[in-house]
Amino acid sequence: MQLRYYALQSTLFNLYICSMSESHKAKAQMRKGVLELCILRILKDHEAYTSDIIAALKKVDLLIVEGTLYPLLMRMKNADMLEYRWEESPSGPPRKYYRITKKGQKVLLELEAAWVAFVDSVNSLQSPSSKSHE
């Protein structure tokens, strides 16, 4: 009897761990999906160095590593949403400062409208009982 209990407990624990990792994967995918919007928002009013962009994302719990950010910044630059300039650094190699372009500003407006519509759609799926607890 005790062996069955431990087997069941182990199975439930494994299911819990699997659901936790699936949840983690889903959260990571959601983060990746909104990174372009977040980067454009960060650069909306001023240019920024890569580490400044990472710090702004971390500040709002959108953790990201440089290995994820650099390809995205390059893709956005190639799509004419961003441009950059080089600036000499007093403590190391030159730094690349990114800024939003006119096309990037247009894309930002489009993404913000899409984001609001998306969030509204997702929120409309709440059950009536969960809405009453708000």
Backbone hydrogen bonds in HBPLUS format (Angstrom, degrees):
<---DONOR---> <-ACCEPTOR-->    atom                        ^
c    i                          cat <-CA-CA->   ^        H-A-AA   ^      H-
h    n   atom  resd res      DA  || num        DHA   H-A  angle D-A-AA Bond
n    s   type  num  typ     dist DA aas  dist angle  dist       angle   num
A0005-TYR N   A0001-MET O   3.07 MM   4  6.39 153.3  2.15 147.1 154.7     1
A0006-TYR N   A0002-GLN O   3.02 MM   4  6.34 158.2  2.07 149.9 154.6     2
A0007-ALA N   A0003-LEU O   2.92 MM   4  6.18 154.0  1.99 146.7 154.6     3
A0008-LEU N   A0004-ARG O   2.85 MM   4  6.06 158.6  1.90 150.8 156.1     4
A0009-GLN N   A0005-TYR O   2.82 MM   4  6.01 160.5  1.86 148.4 154.7     5
A0010-SER N   A0006-TYR O   2.80 MM   4  5.91 156.6  1.86 144.8 151.4     6
A0011-THR N   A0007-ALA O   2.91 MM   4  6.11 155.4  1.97 143.8 150.7     7
A0012-LEU N   A0008-LEU O   2.85 MM   4  6.10 165.8  1.87 155.6 159.0     8
A0013-PHE N   A0009-GLN O   2.91 MM   4  6.09 156.6  1.97 145.8 152.7     9
A0014-ASN N   A0010-SER O   2.88 MM   4  6.12 159.5  1.92 149.1 154.5    10
A0015-LEU N   A0011-THR O   2.86 MM   4  6.14 156.0  1.92 150.9 157.7    11
A0016-TYR N   A0012-LEU O   2.89 MM   4  6.10 155.1  1.95 146.9 153.9    12
A0017-ILE N   A0013-PHE O   2.85 MM   4  6.15 158.6  1.89 152.1 158.0    13
A0018-CYS N   A0014-ASN O   2.87 MM   4  6.08 158.9  1.91 148.0 153.9    14
A0019-SER N   A0015-LEU O   2.88 MM   4  6.11 160.3  1.91 148.9 154.2    15
A0020-MET N   A0016-TYR O   2.85 MM   4  6.06 148.0  1.95 144.4 154.1    16
A0021-SER N   A0017-ILE O   2.88 MM   4  6.17 157.1  1.93 150.0 155.8    17
A0022-GLU N   A0018-CYS O   2.86 MM   4  6.09 154.4  1.92 149.3 156.9    18
A0023-SER N   A0019-SER O   2.88 MM   4  5.97 153.8  1.95 141.2 148.6    19
A0024-HIS N   A0020-MET O   2.84 MM   4  6.08 153.9  1.91 145.3 153.1    20
A0025-LYS N   A0021-SER O   2.88 MM   4  6.10 155.0  1.94 144.8 151.2    21
A0026-ALA N   A0022-GLU O   2.94 MM   4  6.18 157.4  1.99 146.6 152.6    22
A0027-LYS N   A0023-SER O   2.92 MM   4  6.18 159.0  1.96 151.4 156.9    23
A0028-ALA N   A0024-HIS O   2.98 MM   4  6.19 155.9  2.04 146.9 153.6    24
A0029-GLN N   A0025-LYS O   2.96 MM   4  6.23 154.5  2.02 148.1 154.9    25
A0030-MET N   A0026-ALA O   2.93 MM   4  6.21 154.0  2.00 147.7 154.9    26
A0031-ARG N   A0027-LYS O   2.94 MM   4  6.20 158.3  1.98 149.2 154.9    27
A0032-LYS N   A0028-ALA O   2.98 MM   4  6.25 162.9  2.01 149.4 153.6    28
A0033-GLY N   A0029-GLN O   2.99 MM   4  6.19 148.6  2.09 142.9 151.5    29
A0034-VAL N   A0030-MET O   3.26 MM   4  6.58 132.6  2.50 143.5 154.2    30
A0034-VAL N   A0031-ARG O   3.13 MM   3  5.45 139.9  2.29 104.6 115.1    31
A0038-CYS N   A0034-VAL O   2.96 MM   4  6.24 163.7  1.99 156.4 161.5    32
A0039-ILE N   A0035-LEU O   2.82 MM   4  6.02 161.6  1.85 157.7 161.5    33
A0040-LEU N   A0036-GLU O   3.04 MM   4  6.25 163.6  2.06 150.3 154.7    34
A0041-ARG N   A0037-LEU O   2.93 MM   4  6.18 152.7  2.00 148.6 156.8    35
A0042-ILE N   A0038-CYS O   2.91 MM   4  6.17 155.9  1.97 148.6 155.0    36
A0043-LEU N   A0039-ILE O   3.00 MM   4  6.23 154.2  2.07 149.1 155.7    37
A0044-LYS N   A0041-ARG O   3.27 MM   3  5.00 157.8  2.32  97.3 103.8    38
A0048-ALA N   A0098-TYR O   2.88 MM  50  5.36 149.2  1.97 144.1 154.0    39
A0098-TYR N   A0048-ALA O   2.80 MM  50  5.36 161.0  1.84 152.3 145.8    40
A0052-ASP N   A0049-TYR O   2.85 MM   3  5.20 128.8  2.12 109.3 124.0    41
A0053-ILE N   A0049-TYR O   3.10 MM   4  6.50 149.5  2.20 152.6 162.0    42
A0053-ILE N   A0050-THR O   3.07 MM   3  5.12 118.1  2.47  96.7 111.6    43
A0054-ILE N   A0050-THR O   2.99 MM   4  6.33 162.8  2.02 156.2 160.5    44
A0055-ALA N   A0051-SER O   2.94 MM   4  6.04 158.1  1.98 139.5 145.8    45
A0056-ALA N   A0052-ASP O   2.95 MM   4  6.16 155.5  2.01 144.9 151.1    46
A0057-LEU N   A0053-ILE O   3.02 MM   4  6.30 154.6  2.08 149.5 156.2    47
A0058-LYS N   A0054-ILE O   2.87 MM   4  6.11 161.5  1.90 155.3 160.7    48
A0059-LYS N   A0055-ALA O   2.91 MM   4  6.01 148.7  2.01 144.5 153.1    49
A0060-VAL N   A0057-LEU O   3.23 MM   3  5.53 140.2  2.40 102.4 112.2    50
A0062-LEU N   A0057-LEU O   2.80 MM   5  4.93 159.7  1.84 150.9 145.4    51
A0061-ASP N   A0058-LYS O   2.97 MM   3  4.80 159.5  2.01 112.7 111.4    52
A0068-THR N   A0065-VAL O   2.94 MM   3  5.51 150.0  2.03 115.4 124.1    53
A0069-LEU N   A0065-VAL O   3.14 MM   4  6.45 155.2  2.20 148.4 156.1    54
A0070-TYR N   A0066-GLU O   2.97 MM   4  5.96 176.6  1.97 161.9 160.9    55
A0073-LEU N   A0069-LEU O   2.86 MM   4  6.09 163.2  1.88 165.3 170.4    56
A0074-MET N   A0070-TYR O   3.00 MM   4  6.19 159.7  2.04 151.1 156.6    57
A0075-ARG N   A0071-PRO O   2.88 MM   4  6.08 155.4  1.94 144.4 151.3    58
A0076-MET N   A0072-LEU O   2.88 MM   4  6.11 159.5  1.92 151.4 157.0    59
A0077-LYS N   A0073-LEU O   2.87 MM   4  6.06 147.4  1.98 143.5 152.8    60
A0078-ASN N   A0074-MET O   2.86 MM   4  6.07 160.1  1.89 149.8 155.0    61
A0079-ALA N   A0075-ARG O   3.00 MM   4  6.21 130.3  2.25 136.7 149.9    62
A0081-MET N   A0076-MET O   2.91 MM   5  5.32 157.2  1.96 170.7 163.2    63
A0080-ASP N   A0077-LYS O   2.94 MM   3  5.02 156.0  1.99 110.5 113.9    64
A0101-THR N   A0081-MET O   3.00 MM  20  5.39 159.7  2.05 136.6 134.3    65
A0083-GLU N   A0099-ARG O   2.93 MM  16  5.54 153.0  2.01 156.7 164.2    66
A0099-ARG N   A0083-GLU O   2.84 MM  16  5.54 152.4  1.91 161.9 164.5    67
A0085-ARG N   A0097-TYR O   2.93 MM  12  5.35 144.5  2.05 139.6 150.6    68
A0097-TYR N   A0085-ARG O   2.81 MM  12  5.35 170.4  1.82 164.4 164.9    69
A0087-GLU N   A0095-ARG O   2.80 MM   8  5.21 144.8  1.92 146.1 157.1    70
A0095-ARG N   A0087-GLU O   2.71 MM   8  5.21 165.4  1.73 156.8 155.0    71
A0105-GLN N   A0101-THR O   2.88 MM   4  6.22 145.7  2.00 146.8 156.0    72
A0106-LYS N   A0102-LYS O   3.06 MM   4  6.38 151.7  2.15 145.0 152.2    73
A0107-VAL N   A0103-LYS O   2.86 MM   4  6.17 161.7  1.89 153.0 158.3    74
A0108-LEU N   A0104-GLY O   2.81 MM   4  5.96 151.4  1.89 142.5 150.9    75
A0109-LEU N   A0105-GLN O   3.12 MM   4  6.40 157.7  2.17 144.3 148.5    76
A0110-GLU N   A0106-LYS O   3.07 MM   4  6.40 159.1  2.11 149.4 155.3    77
A0111-LEU N   A0107-VAL O   2.77 MM   4  6.00 162.0  1.80 156.9 161.9    78
A0112-GLU N   A0108-LEU O   2.84 MM   4  5.99 157.7  1.89 152.0 158.1    79
A0113-ALA N   A0109-LEU O   3.11 MM   4  6.29 157.9  2.16 144.5 149.8    80
A0114-ALA N   A0110-GLU O   2.97 MM   4  6.20 158.5  2.02 146.5 153.1    81
A0115-TRP N   A0111-LEU O   2.74 MM   4  5.89 151.6  1.82 146.9 155.2    82
A0116-VAL N   A0112-GLU O   3.05 MM   4  6.26 162.4  2.08 148.5 151.6    83
A0117-ALA N   A0113-ALA O   3.11 MM   4  6.33 165.5  2.13 148.8 152.8    84
A0118-PHE N   A0114-ALA O   2.86 MM   4  6.01 154.9  1.92 147.0 154.5    85
A0119-VAL N   A0115-TRP O   2.88 MM   4  6.10 169.5  1.89 159.2 160.7    86
A0120-ASP N   A0116-VAL O   2.94 MM   4  6.07 162.4  1.97 149.2 154.7    87
A0121-SER N   A0117-ALA O   2.95 MM   4  6.13 154.1  2.01 143.8 151.0    88
A0122-VAL N   A0118-PHE O   2.93 MM   4  6.23 164.8  1.95 156.2 159.7    89
A0123-ASN N   A0119-VAL O   2.84 MM   4  5.97 167.6  1.86 153.9 157.9    90
A0124-SER N   A0120-ASP O   2.95 MM   4  6.06 136.4  2.14 139.7 150.8    91
A0125-LEU N   A0122-VAL O   3.06 MM   3  5.52 156.9  2.11 111.4 118.7    92
A0126-GLN N   A0123-ASN O   3.23 MM   3  5.70 168.8  2.24 114.9 116.9    93
A0130-SER N   A0127-SER O   3.07 MM   3  5.44 125.4  2.39 106.6 119.8    94
A0131-LYS N   A0127-SER O   3.16 MM   4  6.47 146.7  2.27 151.6 161.5    95
A0132-SER N   A0128-PRO O   3.17 MM   4  6.40 144.3  2.31 142.7 150.9    96
A0133-HIS N   A0130-SER O   3.38 MM   3  5.35 147.6  2.50  95.1 103.8    97
A0134-GLU N   A0131-LYS O   3.27 MM   3  5.58 165.8  2.30 109.0 113.0    98
